[in-house]
Amino acid sequence: MSKYLTRKQVSECYPISFSHLAHMASQGRGVRYRLIGKNRYIELMR
């Protein structure tokens, strides 16, 4: 499994919607993510 997941991949694996992840990020809350190119990736915790 990759160390990073996109918001879409997270929403498919966990009970949280893509739009909710985006909304939380716009408010400065929620999970940390990294910008790689134009895409946002959520770093998995170990």
N, C-alpha and C positions, 0 to 999 in steps of 0.2 A: 504494500500500500504506500502511496506517495506521502511525503511529509507535508504537502500542501494540498488543500482541496478548494475548489471554487465554491461560491455560494450555492450554485445549483447542485453540486455534488453533496454538499452538507445537507441541503433540504431533502435530498433523496435518501440519505442515510439516517437522519435524525428527525424527530417530530417538531420541526420548525420550518416555516415557509421561507422561500426566497425573499419575498417582499418584507417579511418581518426582519430578516437579517439586514437587508438594505436600510430599512427604517431605523433600526438601532444604530447602525454605523453612521447614518446621517446626523444622529443626535449625540454621537461620541460615546455611545454605550455599546455593550455587547462584546463579542469576541474580537481579538486582535487580528489584523490582517496585514498583508504586505502587498504593495503594488509591484507587479513584475510586468513590465511593458504597459499595456493598457488594462490588464486584468488584475482583479483583486483576489488574492489567495488567502485562505484561512489556515493558519499553522496549527497542526495537530499537537496536542499535548502528549508527552510521553509518560 
